[in-house]
Amino acid sequence: MHQAFILGAGLGTRLAPLTSILPKPLMPVLDKPLIQHTMDHFLRAGISRFIINTSVLEFMWDRYFPGPGAQYGGAPVIFSHEPSPLDSGGGLKKILPLIDPSQPLLVHNGDILTDFPIHALLAEHIKRGNMVTLSLRSVDGKRNVGFDATTGRVTDMRHALGIDPGQYQFAGTYVMQPEVADLFPENEDCFSIVPIWLKLIKQGKIGGVVADWTDWHELGTPSSYLDTVLSRASSKRIHSSASISTLAELSEDCAVGQDAVIPAGVVLDDCVVWPRTHVSPGAYHRCILTPRLTVPC
């Protein structure tokens, strides 16, 4: 498996107003955007080609992946633009001409930061002969996926089949065979992938891998974004290029981005300061400070 599709076309309404500045996958997580942490993880797992769908603020992607011939870590990066988001199934349908139909496709939700073991996901996918294999968690989040650990099969989702209300959460990453596209509606461009999955669950063709021990974060709201950034290694929280006055006060849990300026009279407590942000004097608690706006959490 050498190809990955990262979903970056969502509107990010729960993360507003930050998503009026950047698409979710481009939100800075310490020294780089969220999506580049994901791509680093996938490169280590053997992925050598990326496809990313985009929608709002399309021009921002060019700043991080300049083209033509965009690359990351030596791997080509191909963009699929959706003037209006096509949902989880429609986005897949649109990129079908861009993928290699002879190999599985790794699919990942662009607002998830995780080190979920990709090799384990692929190994289970091949071992069971699945059409789709989901990453799963039995802790936190919305646990609405039924899963039989004995057989390794997903048995229900959202209790839509009336079999199992679910004890597991879909963790945002999955492997699929390109043949799944045979089930896509012919005359629809915007649709959810869930009805297709339900058909495959009935056929016993969707499996799962549970890995509760992995580092896993969903950056779905300003609060969860802030907590995720502040949970990163303390040695990287303050960028070396940041200018911080000796008369400013910062708690240990603050994160300050590249070329940020924090003058005298600033008090920061559990805050994230985006790159190139000039902070105005004042006291801030659990805030995300950007060049254009300040978002309290």
C-alpha positions, 0 to 999 in steps of 0.5 A, spaced: 500 500 500 503 506 497 497 511 496 493 515 501 487 519 501 487 525 506 480 528 507 481 536 507 475 538 504 470 539 510 467 546 512 470 545 519 464 549 522 465 546 529 472 549 529 469 556 527 472 561 527 479 558 526 476 555 519 475 562 516 483 563 516 485 556 515 482 549 513 482 544 519 488 540 516 493 546 515 492 548 523 499 549 526 501 544 531 507 546 534 512 546 528 508 544 522 501 544 520 496 538 522 496 534 516 504 534 515 504 530 522 500 525 518 504 525 512 510 524 516 507 518 519 504 515 513 511 516 509 514 512 515 509 506 513 511 506 506 506 511 503 509 514 497 503 518 494 498 523 497 491 525 494 488 531 498 481 533 497 480 541 498 474 546 498 474 552 502 480 557 502 483 552 496 488 558 495 491 556 502 494 549 500 498 552 495 502 556 501 504 549 504 504 545 498 507 549 492 505 547 485 505 545 480 508 538 481 507 539 489 511 534 493 512 532 501 518 528 503 519 526 496 512 524 495 508 527 490 501 531 492 495 531 488 489 535 489 482 534 488 478 540 489 471 540 490 467 547 489 462 544 494 464 539 499 462 532 496 461 528 503 465 522 505 463 518 499 463 523 493 470 525 495 472 518 494 468 517 487 471 524 485 479 521 486 478 514 483 481 516 476 487 518 480 488 512 484 492 505 482 486 500 482 491 495 483 492 496 490 489 498 497 487 505 498 489 508 505 484 514 507 484 518 513 480 524 516 484 530 515 482 533 522 485 527 526 492 527 529 494 520 531 500 514 530 495 509 529 499 503 527 498 503 519 502 496 518 497 493 523 491 495 519 494 493 512 496 486 515 489 485 518 486 487 511 490 482 507 489 477 512 482 477 513 481 479 505 476 485 507 474 490 502 474 495 508 478 495 514 477 500 520 481 503 525 477 503 532 478 505 539 474 503 545 475 509 549 473 516 548 468 519 543 462 517 540 462 509 540 457 507 535 461 501 531 459 494 533 465 489 532 466 482 534 473 481 536 473 474 535 472 474 528 475 481 527 468 483 523 464 490 524 457 488 525 454 494 525 454 502 525 450 507 528 445 501 530 443 502 523 442 494 522 439 493 529 444 488 531 449 492 536 449 499 538 456 499 539 462 499 543 467 502 539 469 509 535 471 509 528 478 512 529 478 516 522 483 512 518 481 506 514 484 501 508 479 500 502 480 496 496 478 500 490 473 495 488 468 498 493 467 504 488 463 498 484 457 500 490 458 507 489 451 511 486 452 512 479 448 518 478 450 522 485 456 526 486 455 528 493 454 522 498 456 519 505 460 513 505 456 510 511 451 506 506 456 503 502 459 500 509 453 498 511 452 494 505 459 491 506 457 489 513 451 485 511 456 481 507 461 480 512 466 484 508 468 490 513 473 488 519 477 492 524 483 493 528 483 496 535 488 500 538 487 504 544 494 505 546 495 509 540 496 517 541 489 519 538 486 526 538 480 529 534 481 537 532 474 538 531 473 544 536 477 550 538 478 547 545 480 540 543 485 543 538 488 547 544 488 541 548 492 537 543 497 542 541 498 543 549 499 536 549 505 536 545 512 535 547 514 541 551 521 542 548 518 544 542 512 548 544 516 555 544 519 556 537 526 558 537 524 564 532 519 567 537 520 574 540 518 574 547 519 580 552 523 578 558 517 582 561 512 578 559 509 572 563 507 565 560 505 559 563 509 552 562 503 550 558 503 555 552 505 554 545 508 559 541 509 559 533 514 561 529 516 569 528 510 570 533 512 577 537 510 577 545 511 584 548 511 586 555 505 587 558 502 580 556 500 574 560 499 568 557 496 562 561 495 555 557 495 559 550 496 557 543 500 563 539 500 562 532 506 563 527 507 570 525 502 573 531 503 580 534 500 579 541 497 585 544 498 587 551 493 584 556 492 577 560 489 571 556 487 564 559 486 558 554 486 562 548 488 561 541 491 567 538 492 568 531 494 574 526 487 576 525 483 574 531 483 571 538 479 565 540 477 564 547 476 556 549 
